[in-house]
């Protein structure tokens, strides 16, 4: 895994944890959280390829939409 990908996953996981805490939901076990993080970053990369947007801004948008 590349350095930038690793950093994106670290940030995405922090944002996911924050979102769970903000919504007062229990944080899932680490393995589940890791899977969610990987799926989020993969989806953000797929969207970024099509739209040309920044991956991190897409990750933030995806996490914000989790509660909806």
C-alpha positions as CSV (number, residue, x, y, z in Angstrom):
1,X,0.0,0.0,0.0
2,X,1.3,3.4,-0.9
3,X,2.0,6.2,1.6
4,X,-0.8,8.4,0.3
5,X,-3.4,5.6,0.3
6,X,-2.3,4.7,3.9
7,X,-2.8,8.3,5.0
8,X,-6.2,8.5,3.4
9,X,-7.3,5.4,5.2
10,X,-6.0,6.8,8.6
11,X,-7.9,10.0,8.1
12,X,-11.1,8.2,6.9
13,X,-11.0,6.0,10.0
14,X,-10.6,9.0,12.3
15,X,-13.6,10.7,10.5
16,X,-15.7,7.5,10.9
17,X,-14.9,7.2,14.6
18,X,-15.8,10.9,15.0
19,X,-19.1,10.4,13.1
20,X,-20.1,7.4,15.3
21,X,-19.3,9.4,18.5
22,X,-21.2,12.5,17.2
23,X,-24.2,10.4,16.4
24,X,-23.9,8.6,19.8
25,X,-23.6,5.2,18.2
26,X,-21.3,2.5,19.4
27,X,-18.1,2.3,17.5
28,X,-17.9,-1.1,15.7
29,X,-15.0,-3.5,16.4
30,X,-11.7,-2.7,14.8
31,X,-12.0,-5.3,12.0
32,X,-15.4,-4.0,11.0
33,X,-14.1,-0.4,11.1
34,X,-11.1,-1.4,9.0
35,X,-13.4,-2.9,6.4
36,X,-15.7,0.2,6.3
37,X,-12.6,2.4,5.9
38,X,-11.3,0.4,3.0
39,X,-14.7,0.5,1.3
40,X,-15.0,4.2,1.8
41,X,-11.6,5.0,0.4
42,X,-12.1,2.6,-2.6
43,X,-15.4,4.3,-3.3
44,X,-13.8,7.8,-3.0
45,X,-11.1,6.7,-5.5
46,X,-13.7,5.4,-7.9
47,X,-15.6,8.7,-7.7
48,X,-12.5,10.8,-8.0
49,X,-11.5,9.0,-11.3
50,X,-14.9,9.9,-12.8
51,X,-15.2,13.4,-11.4
52,X,-11.7,14.6,-11.0
53,X,-12.4,15.7,-7.4
54,X,-10.1,15.4,-4.4
55,X,-10.3,12.0,-2.7
56,X,-10.3,13.4,0.8
57,X,-13.2,15.7,0.1
58,X,-15.1,12.8,-1.3
59,X,-14.4,10.7,1.8
60,X,-15.7,13.6,4.0
61,X,-18.9,13.8,1.9
62,X,-19.4,10.0,2.0
63,X,-19.0,9.9,5.8
64,X,-21.4,12.9,6.2
65,X,-24.0,11.0,4.1
66,X,-23.8,7.9,6.4
67,X,-26.3,9.3,8.8
68,X,-28.9,10.0,6.1
